[in-house]
Amino acid sequence: MSNNNERDKMTNTKEWLVIEKTNYGENNCSFTVAKNHSELEQAMTYKVYLEKLNDRKNRTYFLASDVDTVMNTVVSAHNKSVANGTYYEKENKKVESEETDEIRF
């Protein structure tokens, strides 16, 4: 029974990976997990620090996670930006005012 509970906890844990990509030529790259963290903000901070310290042109960093974690984060950020109006400002979308017949760009 305890093995099932531990396995359930492991499958519910979301991890963000900071991946280091080193390009050795046209079709020759290596990928290494530089850091993992359960919080997106901490993983992003670590990635930014690595990028600032990076002195190699053939090395880059990016974040990765499982599809559910990434999609939930993207959808949540999108919904928040639509709710507070910043999505329309950034995307320069047409917005119709609910109170008047005014259309803003």
N, CA, C and O of each residue as an XYZ file, in Angstrom:
420
protein
N       0.807     -1.199      0.000
C       0.000      0.000      0.000
C       0.847      1.259      0.000
O       0.527      2.208     -0.715
N       1.913      1.295      0.777
C       2.717      2.508      0.862
C       3.398      2.816     -0.462
O       3.626      3.982     -0.783
N       3.727      1.780     -1.237
C       4.336      2.009     -2.543
C       3.384      2.742     -3.481
O       3.810      3.620     -4.232
N       2.097      2.388     -3.446
C       1.108      3.071     -4.278
C       0.969      4.528     -3.873
O       0.879      5.397     -4.740
N       0.948      4.816     -2.575
C       0.842      6.196     -2.110
C       2.053      7.011     -2.534
O       1.909      8.157     -2.961
N       3.238      6.437     -2.423
C       4.455      7.139     -2.839
C       4.442      7.384     -4.344
O       4.843      8.454     -4.803
N       3.991      6.412     -5.101
C       3.913      6.562     -6.554
C       2.906      7.648     -6.919
O       3.161      8.441     -7.826
N       1.756      7.699     -6.221
C       0.763      8.738     -6.476
C       1.331     10.120     -6.193
O       1.085     11.057     -6.952
N       2.084     10.257     -5.113
C       2.697     11.543     -4.781
C       3.690     11.954     -5.855
O       3.769     13.129     -6.213
N       4.446     10.994     -6.370
C       5.438     11.301     -7.399
C       4.765     11.739     -8.696
O       5.279     12.632     -9.370
N       3.648     11.148     -9.062
C       2.989     11.516    -10.309
C       2.290     12.860    -10.194
O       2.065     13.513    -11.213
N       1.937     13.297     -8.993
C       1.282     14.582     -8.802
C       2.270     15.722     -8.613
O       1.863     16.884     -8.590
N       3.542     15.425     -8.480
C       4.550     16.452     -8.298
C       4.915     17.039     -9.651
O       5.261     16.311    -10.581
N       4.837     18.353     -9.754
C       5.192     19.038    -10.986
C       6.605     19.569    -10.862
O       6.957     20.171     -9.848
N       7.406     19.355    -11.868
C       8.794     19.807    -11.869
C       9.067     20.653    -13.100
O       8.603     20.350    -14.199
N       9.822     21.709    -12.894
C      10.327     22.535    -13.985
C      11.804     22.229    -14.133
O      12.548     22.240    -13.152
N      12.227     21.960    -15.347
C      13.619     21.633    -15.618
C      14.287     22.794    -16.349
O      13.722     23.357    -17.286
N      15.484     23.142    -15.913
C      16.307     24.090    -16.659
C      17.245     23.228    -17.493
O      18.108     22.537    -16.953
N      17.071     23.273    -18.802
C      17.834     22.440    -19.726
C      18.951     23.271    -20.346
O      18.732     24.390    -20.811
N      20.150     22.700    -20.343
C      21.297     23.322    -20.997
C      21.506     22.622    -22.333
O      21.666     21.403    -22.388
N      21.504     23.403    -23.410
C      21.734     22.850    -24.748
C      23.080     23.365    -25.240
O      23.320     24.571    -25.283
N      23.949     22.436    -25.609
C      25.247     22.795    -26.171
C      25.292     22.284    -27.599
O      25.091     21.097    -27.854
N      25.557     23.189    -28.523
C      25.591     22.863    -29.941
C      27.041     22.688    -30.372
O      27.837     23.623    -30.287
N      27.383     21.484    -30.835
C      28.745     21.171    -31.246
C      28.927     21.217    -32.761
O      30.026     20.967    -33.259
N      27.906     21.520    -33.467
C      27.983     21.552    -34.928
C      26.590     21.538    -35.506
O      25.602     21.706    -34.792
N      26.521     21.339    -36.801
C      25.248     21.441    -37.500
C      24.182     20.480    -36.965
O      23.048     20.895    -36.730
N      24.519     19.240    -36.774
C      23.545     18.252    -36.301
C      24.014     17.538    -35.043
O      23.661     16.380    -34.822
N      24.799     18.210    -34.222
C      25.354     17.565    -33.045
C      25.147     18.448    -31.814
O      25.859     19.433    -31.619
N      24.174     18.088    -30.992
C      23.851     18.842    -29.779
C      23.810     17.897    -28.589
O      23.575     16.696    -28.728
N      24.043     18.467    -27.427
C      23.829     17.698    -26.197
C      22.898     18.488    -25.295
O      22.906     19.719    -25.296
N      22.108     17.776    -24.535
C      21.161     18.385    -23.607
C      21.453     17.849    -22.216
O      21.655     16.648    -22.032
N      21.473     18.750    -21.237
C      21.737     18.379    -19.854
C      20.741     19.098    -18.958
O      20.446     20.275    -19.166
N      20.228     18.394    -17.967
C      19.377     19.057    -16.968
C      20.300     19.766    -15.991
O      21.009     19.131    -15.211
N      20.279     21.098    -16.047
C      21.144     21.889    -15.184
C      20.540     22.043    -13.786
O      21.271     22.131    -12.800
N      19.205     22.075    -13.702
C      18.532     22.280    -12.419
C      17.076     21.878    -12.571
O      16.504     21.999    -13.654
N      16.486     21.407    -11.505
C      15.044     21.186    -11.492
C      14.458     21.820    -10.240
O      15.112     21.889     -9.200
N      13.217     22.281    -10.352
C      12.558     22.926     -9.228
C      11.055     22.771     -9.382
O      10.548     22.682    -10.500
N      10.349     22.740     -8.277
C       8.893     22.591     -8.326
C       8.178     23.910     -8.599
O       7.007     23.908     -8.979
N       8.861     25.024     -8.414
C       8.263     26.348     -8.641
C       8.815     26.967     -9.919
O      10.029     27.006    -10.117
N       7.932     27.449    -10.784
C       8.345     28.065    -12.037
C       9.243     29.274    -11.806
O      10.239     29.449    -12.507
N       8.899     30.105    -10.831
C       9.673     31.319    -10.567
C      11.122     31.000    -10.200
O      12.040     31.681    -10.657
N      11.330     29.980     -9.388
C      12.678     29.590     -8.988
C      13.470     29.036    -10.176
O      14.653     29.339    -10.335
N      12.821     28.233    -10.997
C      13.490     27.689    -12.183
C      13.843     28.809    -13.154
O      14.926     28.803    -13.738
N      12.936     29.772    -13.333
C      13.191     30.900    -14.228
C      14.349     31.750    -13.718
O      15.193     32.183    -14.503
N      14.396     31.989    -12.419
C      15.491     32.769    -11.825
C      16.824     32.074    -12.070
O      17.802     32.719    -12.446
N      16.865     30.778    -11.860
C      18.098     30.020    -12.083
C      18.523     30.093    -13.549
O      19.704     30.264    -13.850
N      17.556     29.964    -14.458
C      17.842     30.053    -15.891
C      18.433     31.415    -16.242
O      19.408     31.497    -16.989
N      17.850     32.472    -15.711
C      18.349     33.826    -15.989
C      19.779     33.981    -15.488
O      20.619     34.554    -16.182
N      20.061     33.478    -14.293
C      21.428     33.546    -13.759
C      22.415     32.783    -14.645
O      23.516     33.263    -14.916
N      22.015     31.595    -15.091
C      22.887     30.817    -15.972
C      23.162     31.564    -17.276
O      24.287     31.568    -17.775
N      22.123     32.194    -17.819
C      22.300     32.949    -19.064
C      23.253     34.127    -18.872
O      24.069     34.416    -19.747
N      23.152     34.793    -17.749
C      24.037     35.929    -17.485
C      25.489     35.495    -17.307
O      26.407     36.223    -17.684
N      25.694     34.324    -16.739
C      27.042     33.816    -16.518
C      27.626     33.106    -17.742
O      28.829     32.849    -17.804
N      26.778     32.798    -18.698
C      27.198     32.032    -19.874
C      28.140     32.861    -20.753
O      27.796     33.972    -21.158
N      29.313     32.326    -21.042
C      30.265     33.007    -21.921
C      30.514     32.222    -23.211
O      31.468     32.500    -23.938
N      29.662     31.250    -23.488
C      29.819     30.427    -24.692
C      28.672     30.688    -25.662
O      27.504     30.682    -25.275
N      29.015     30.916    -26.911
C      27.998     31.193    -27.929
C      27.234     29.935    -28.335
O      26.127     30.021    -28.867
N      27.820     28.775    -28.085
C      27.171     27.529    -28.492
C      26.312     26.915    -27.381
O      25.842     25.786    -27.522
N      26.102     27.642    -26.283
C      25.335     27.111    -25.156
C      24.126     28.016    -24.883
O      24.253     29.235    -24.775
N      22.956     27.386    -24.777
C      21.726     28.108    -24.448
C      20.983     27.343    -23.352
O      21.288     26.184    -23.069
N      20.009     28.010    -22.746
C      19.213     27.411    -21.674
C      17.740     27.621    -21.971
O      17.348     28.638    -22.542
N      16.934     26.655    -21.578
C      15.493     26.806    -21.700
C      14.808     25.999    -20.609
O      15.412     25.125    -19.986
N      13.533     26.311    -20.389
C      12.734     25.621    -19.376
C      11.884     24.550    -20.039
O      11.436     24.705    -21.175
N      11.671     23.471    -19.317
C      10.826     22.396    -19.812
C      10.095     21.766    -18.637
O      10.549     21.820    -17.494
N       8.959     21.170    -18.946
C       8.188     20.438    -17.950
C       7.260     19.497    -18.702
O       7.299     19.420    -19.930
N       6.431     18.788    -17.963
C       5.464     17.929    -18.636
C       4.390     18.806    -19.288
O       4.217     19.964    -18.908
N       3.693     18.270    -20.237
C       2.723     19.035    -21.026
C       1.636     19.652    -20.144
O       1.272     20.812    -20.339
N       1.120     18.901    -19.190
C       0.053     19.423    -18.333
C       0.513     20.645    -17.550
O      -0.219     21.630    -17.454
N       1.709     20.592    -16.992
C       2.223     21.712    -16.214
C       2.403     22.939    -17.090
O       2.017     24.042    -16.704
N       2.986     22.754    -18.259
C       3.209     23.881    -19.168
C       1.877     24.474    -19.619
O       1.694     25.691    -19.580
N       0.964     23.635    -20.039
C      -0.326     24.139    -20.523
C      -1.109     24.843    -19.421
O      -1.707     25.890    -19.668
N      -1.116     24.291    -18.217
C      -1.813     24.951    -17.114
C      -1.217     26.323    -16.828
O      -1.953     27.269    -16.550
N       0.107     26.444    -16.893
C       0.765     27.718    -16.650
C       0.448     28.713    -17.754
O       0.159     29.877    -17.474
N       0.499     28.272    -19.003
C       0.221     29.149    -20.136
C      -1.240     29.603    -20.116
O      -1.522     30.787    -20.298
N      -2.145     28.690    -19.901
C      -3.571     29.027    -19.880
C      -3.868     29.986    -18.730
O      -4.613     30.950    -18.905
N      -3.298     29.731    -17.570
C      -3.511     30.605    -16.417
C      -2.992     32.013    -16.694
O      -3.671     32.994    -16.390
N      -1.793     32.120    -17.268
C      -1.228     33.443    -17.585
C      -2.068     34.149    -18.644
O      -2.297     35.356    -18.554
N      -2.523     33.413    -19.633
C      -3.368     34.000    -20.679
C      -4.684     34.518    -20.095
O      -5.094     35.647    -20.366
N      -5.335     33.684    -19.295
C      -6.611     34.090    -18.703
C      -6.447     35.324    -17.819
O      -7.301     36.211    -17.812
N      -5.343     35.374    -17.075
C      -5.081     36.522    -16.225
C      -4.874     37.784    -17.069
O      -5.368     38.853    -16.713
N      -4.154     37.667    -18.172
C      -3.905     38.838    -19.018
C      -5.177     39.303    -19.725
O      -5.350     40.500    -19.955
N      -6.062     38.379    -20.069
C      -7.339     38.770    -20.661
C      -8.193     39.473    -19.619
O      -8.834     40.482    -19.917
N      -8.208     38.946    -18.396
C      -9.020     39.530    -17.324
C      -8.581     40.943    -16.968
O      -9.420     41.808    -16.716
N      -7.261     41.185    -16.945
C      -6.809     42.530    -16.557
C      -6.569     43.443    -17.759
O      -6.167     44.592    -17.577
N      -6.808     42.958    -18.993
C      -6.733     43.795    -20.179
C      -5.368     43.901    -20.830
O      -5.260     44.482    -21.910
N      -4.327     43.368    -20.225
C      -2.994     43.510    -20.807
C      -2.826     42.700    -22.085
O      -1.994     43.042    -22.925
N      -3.600     41.637    -22.242
C      -3.519     40.847    -23.470
C      -3.866     41.710    -24.675
O      -3.188     41.660    -25.700
N      -4.929     42.503    -24.544
C      -5.377     43.327    -25.660
C      -4.396     44.451    -25.960
O      -4.232     44.846    -27.115
N      -3.741     44.967    -24.919
C      -2.738     46.009    -25.129
C      -1.525     45.451    -25.856
O      -1.017     46.076    -26.787
N      -1.061     44.289    -25.441
C       0.121     43.685    -26.053
C      -0.148     43.224    -27.471
O       0.705     43.373    -28.346
N      -1.315     42.671    -27.703
C      -1.645     42.109    -29.003
C      -2.244     43.144    -29.948
O      -2.480     42.854    -31.121
N      -2.489     44.347    -29.442
C      -3.063     45.424    -30.231
C      -4.364     44.972    -30.892
O      -4.608     45.227    -32.071
N      -5.182     44.298    -30.102
C      -6.443     43.758    -30.598
C      -7.542     44.803    -30.479
O      -7.456     45.740    -29.685
N      -8.572     44.616    -31.287
C      -9.734     45.479    -31.233
C     -10.531     45.120    -29.985
O     -10.804     43.947    -29.728
N     -10.905     46.142    -29.208
C     -11.668     45.929    -27.986
C     -12.932     46.769    -28.052
O     -12.873     47.981    -28.259
N     -14.055     46.131    -27.879
C     -15.304     46.865    -27.854
C     -15.674     47.139    -26.411
O     -15.665     46.236    -25.574
N     -15.998     48.388    -26.123
C     -16.389     48.761    -24.777
C     -17.760     48.182    -24.476
O     -18.657     48.219    -25.318
N     -17.920     47.650    -23.282
C     -19.204     47.068    -22.894
C     -20.230     48.144    -22.571
O     -21.431     47.919    -22.722
N     -19.772     49.309    -22.129
C     -20.677     50.365    -21.690
C     -21.158     51.239    -22.842
O     -22.231     51.833    -22.743
N     -20.410     51.336    -23.915
C     -20.791     52.157    -25.065
C     -20.582     51.358    -26.341
O     -20.144     50.208    -26.311
N     -20.896     51.973    -27.430
C     -20.672     51.338    -28.717
C     -19.288     51.654    -29.272
O     -19.019     51.452    -30.456
N     -18.422     52.150    -28.407
C     -17.092     52.573    -28.797
C     -16.202     51.381    -29.103
O     -16.246     50.367    -28.407
N     -15.398     51.507    -30.141
C     -14.402     50.494    -30.482
C     -13.038     51.141    -30.353
O     -12.787     52.198    -30.932
N     -12.135     50.494    -29.577
C     -10.786     51.024    -29.379
C      -9.775     50.099    -30.013
O      -9.986     48.888    -30.086
N      -8.675     50.670    -30.474
C      -7.576     49.875    -31.039
C      -6.347     50.049    -30.211
O      -5.308     49.463    -30.518
